[in-house]
């Protein structure tokens, strides 16, 4: 997701944090420390409320992480590759491959909300128990607040609108009933757009009437509209590329250079005349060994370019998306969802570089389909 940064790992999966998370934590902590706790448990100092609010916000972030970890675990158990987990304004998002069946999609979708509902029930029970043991105090109030927050999160995520988990449930059910995954994805995306626009309208009206929280509702709605629109476009692209082979899309021939060249020689002899921004590199035997970008070359200090080899700054072949000419393009692009992979796709046959598929090539196919036309694969496409 754009605007996110990597902060660690969870269950071996890269964990990313969107810029909206610190904002969400600050708002939660402020509301908890300045409004909820003073109203529920009056008589404590501001320091106590501040410390409790930070703890409460951290516990809620931890429960959001467990929500997303449940998605990741369910997906992995069913053989679905998980790329990363991103915490953001709506709680989180688990980037993964596409489930092979509607049943798997449904299981992965409901695992997160069920986890939140279970956490909510346990926290409320613990809060009631704490109240019975020590009386109504900060710990009991925090646990009850955490419980109700998780119950609200679980119920909210079950609303039938993508990218919420409820939208995934709708998608899985429609896929099961119609047998058409792309149609189901478009329907879920459309529901997300409608729901997101409704949230924007509600938030704006609430803000006009004096509620500053309305801006947060509007922002969440905007996120939903943007992501739901992207998912609808992805479903349309997937449908367009159905049955398309890699050979139908790849650019060939494509300029490539030796990975043992120094960076300055590679720039002068290969990159400059190629007019491409990403280039394959070859080993001593002429076999593909990876990809190098102009951005990667530019990152090498000018004083080191006469000594550093291109292979030192190239993305190794093990982290590139590979295909043979006869592979289905959709399936290759799904494989590219693993960490470190993606566009462009190197087309290799028996160790020899045949061509490359770039985002430009895929966009070209999509545009031609919209025109009702087809064309031969491009001989050379700028990357």
Secondary structure by P-SEA (a helix, b strand, c coil): cccccccccccccbbbbccaaaaaaaaaaaaaaccccccccccccaaaaaaaaaaaaaaaaaaaaaaaaaaaaaaaaacccccbbbbccccbbbbbcccccaaaaaaaaaaaaaaaaaaaaaaaaaaaaaaaaccccaaaaaaaaaaaaaaaaaaaaaccccccaaaaaaaaaaaaacccaaaaaaaaaaaaaaaaaaaaaaaaaaaaacccaaaaaaaaaaaaaaaaaaaaaaaaaaaaaccccccccccccbbbbbccccaaaaaacccccccccbbbbbcccccccccccaaaaaaccccccccccccccccccccbbbbcccccaaaaaaaaccccccccbbbbccccccccccaaaaaaaaaaaaacccccccccccc
